[in-house]
Amino acid sequence: MHQERALAELLDLLDVGPEPGRDDGEHFLGRPPLEQSSPVYGGLLAAQALAAAGRTVTGELPVHSVHCSFVRPGLPTSPFDHRVERVRTSASFATRRVSTAQRGREVFALTASFHRPEPGLAHQDAMPDVPDPEGLPAYEERLTEVFGEAVAPLGTPYETRFVGPLSFDAEKDPALASSRTRVWVRVKGEAADGQPLLHACLLVYMCDVTMLETVAVRHGVSWFHATARSLDYTVWIHHPFRADDWLLCDHETPVASGGRGLVLGRVFTRGGLLVATLAQEGLVRVSLG
């Protein structure tokens, strides 16, 4: 799949609209992806639900926090019903709660808060000193090194360039294990101007796939011997940004316990602006055989 087609399909999937015959401003239809992989990628559910919530809020109130709970695996065989509850609407804030159902069963839940920016205190952490993305190999090139043969383009609507070792590297050489991973991400192609909610949805989509890699790197376990899925996921957005520009995700895992791993993250623009903070807990199961 060409990169333009992959992004175009994602943008189409994020264009949630009223359910046919149910234009009540509350129910929004989300299509499953064309590729019939199961379960449906959790980042897509989160991005669609955020897009649905944003359809009920004025553009003068940008989203600043998104809290997600993954209740059940989504199936690729039927659409998603994103039901938006208008919890609060004021001049400065709006709160929306989204319950996503499939075949009458809830599979996902999201709470999003929107806030009109106002003057106030300001500070941020400094951006880590890392190589520029142009000097780093693409993820497919890194996998080529792992497998010893060429890996075809993965056909994702985003691209990643890791600064340090992958979980596959740390499994081969335990000395490379680390509680921190850093990765540049961006969507492949151009996203629309003047739509901060769309770029927020794209960030939510992209970062859901990169964070739990940190737990695997910490323990030197590759995805040959482990599986992972999101349980809950939070994104706080501090400044507007573009998801089609390179963004640095700085991830750290402080703890793993009970089969779950926690990852905290910071997202910087190339210019060093801290635009988002992330937290994700996932179920990580390791095959000991």
N, C-alpha and C positions, 0 to 999 in steps of 0.2 A: 504494500500500500504506500503510495507516495505521501510525503509529509503534508502536502496541501490538502489532500483528500482526508487524511486522518484528522486534521484540525477542523476542516469544514464539517465533518461528521460530528465531532464533539460539539461545535458551536450549534449545530442543528439539534443535538440532544439536549442542550442547555436552554433552547428556546421553548420553554414549557408554556402551555396555553390552557385555556379552560377545557374541561372535559366536554365532549360533544353532548349537547342537550342538558348541560349542567352549568350554565354560565352564571354562577352565584357569587363569583369573586372569592370563593373559598377553596374550591377543588381545582387542582391543576394536574394535567396529564403529562407524565414523563415517560418517554419511550425507552425501551431497553436497547442496548447497542445491537448493531447488525451482526457482529461476530458473536456466535452463540457459546461463549465461554461461561462456565458456571463455577462458583456464583458470580453474579455481576460485581464488578469492581466497586468497592465501597466509596471511593472518591467520587464516582459518578453520582451515586445516591446523594452524597453530601452536597455536591455542586448543584444538582437539580433542585434539591430542597431549598437551598439558599436562593437560587434563582426564583423559585416560586414565592418565597417570603418577600423577596425584593419587589415582586410585581404588585404588592399591596402597600408599598411605602413610597413616598415622594422622593425624588432624586436628590432633594436638598438634605436628606438625612442619610449619609453614607453608613454602611455597615461597619461596626467596630468590634463585634465579638460574635463568634459562632461556636456553639457547643453541640456535639453530635454523639448519639448513642446508636450503635449497630446492634439491633435486636435479633434479627434473623438473617440468614443469607438471602439475597435477592436472586430471583430466577430470570434467565434471559428470554423466557417464553411468553411473558405477558407484561403489559404496561404497569406503571406505578401511579398510584393516586396520592398526590401530595396535598393533604388537607391543611390549610393555613388558618390558624386561630389568631385573631388580632387581640393580643393580650393587653397592650397599652399603646395609645397614640397621643402624643402631646406636641407642643411646638418644638421641643428640643429632642425628644426621645420617641422611639417606637420599638416595641417588643413583639416578636412574632414567634409562635410555636408551631412547628410543622410535624405532623404525623404522616409517615409514608406507609401506605398499605399496598399489598399485592394479593389479589384473590381474596380480599377481605381480612387479611392478617397483617398486623403491623410488622414491618421489617426494619424500620429506621425512624429515629426521632431527632429533631433539631430545634434548638432555641437560638434565635438571632436577635441581637440588639443593634439599633441604628441610632446615631447621635449626630446632631448638628455641631460641627466644630466651633469652639469658642476660645477666646484668649485664656492663657493659664501658664502654669509652670511647665518647663520643658527640659529634658535631659535624655541621654541615651548611652548605652555601652558603645565602645569603639569596635569597629569591624576588625576581625582577625586579618592578619597579613597572610594572604594566600596567592598562589599563582593565578594569572588571568585565565579564563576558560579557553581562550584560543590556543594556549600552549598545552592543553591537556587532551588526552585521547577521549574520543566518544565512548559511551558505555559498551557499544558493540565491539569496539577495538579492545577494550579491557577483557571482554568475554572471549574474544579470539585468543588472547594470551592464555586464558584459563583452559580452554578446550583444545588449544593447539591446532585449530582450523578456523577458517573464516566463518564469521557469524553474520548472517544477512541482517539488514536493517529490521528492527523490531516492529516498525509500523505504528509506533505510539504517536500521539499528537504533541508530545513533549520530548525534549532531549535532556540528558543528564551527563555531567562530567565530574567524576569524583576526584577530590584532591588527594586523598590517601588510599589506603588499602580497602579492597572489597572483602566481604565475608569469605569468598573463595580463597583470597590471598591469605587471610588470617588462619584459615583452616590448614593450609599447607605449611605456614610458618607461624607458630604460636607467638613468636616475638612481635608480630605485627598487630596482635590483639590490642584494641584501644576502646575506651569508653566514649570516644568522640569520632564523629564522621563529619566531613564537610563536602558539599556537593553543589555545583552550579546547576541551575535548572532554568528552562524557559520553554514556552510553547514553540512549535515549529511553524513559523509563518507569522502573519500580522493579525492582531486582534483589533477590534474597532476602537477608535479614539472616543474620548468623552463618555465612556461607560465604565466607571470605577467598579460597579457591581459585577460586571462581566469579568474584569480582571481579578476581582476577589474570588469569584467562582472558579476561575482557572487555577489560581494558587491553591485553593482548597483541594481541587482535583489532583494537582501535581504532587503536593507534599504528602498526601496520604500514602504514596508508594515508596517514599524515600526514608521515612523515619525509622521503621523497625529494622532496617538494615543495620542500624547502630547496635542493637542488642546482639545480633548475630556476629558482628565484628568484635564486640566486647568479649564474647565467649569462644571466638575462633570456630564457629559452626557455620557451614555454608548451607545454602538452600537445597543442596543435594540431600541433606540430612535433617532439615527442619522445615516446618511450615509456620506461617503466621497469618493472623487476620486482626483487623482493627476491632477493638471493643468500644472505646470512646476516643474522642478527638476534639481538640479545641484550638481555635485560631483567633488571636486578637490582632486587629489591624490598626496600626498607628498612623500611617500616612498613605496617601494614594501612591500607586506604582503601576508599572506595566508588566504584565506577565509574559509579553513577547520580548522583553529585554532580559539579559542574564541577571539572575538573582542568586545570591549565595545563601544556602541553608547550612547553618552551623548547629549540628545535633549533638546532644550528650545524653547518655543513659545513666541516671543515678542509682537505679535499683531494678532488679528482676527477682520475682518471688512468686511461688504458688503457680507457676506456669504462665505468669504474666510479666511483661517487660514494659517499663515506663521510659519514654523519651521526651526530652525537652528541646526546643529548637528556637533559633533566631534567624530571621530572614533579612538580608541586607541588599540594597542596590549596589551596583558597581561603584557608585560614588560614596558609599559608606553609610547611607541612611538606613536606620533600623526601621523597616516598614511593617514587620509582623513578628509575633511571638507565637510559638506552637507548643502543644502538649498532646501526647498520644500514649494510650495504654493499649497493648495488644496481647493477644493470646499467642504464645510461641511454644510450639511442641517440637521436641527433638526426638528423632529416632535413635535409640541407643543400640540398635542391632548392627 
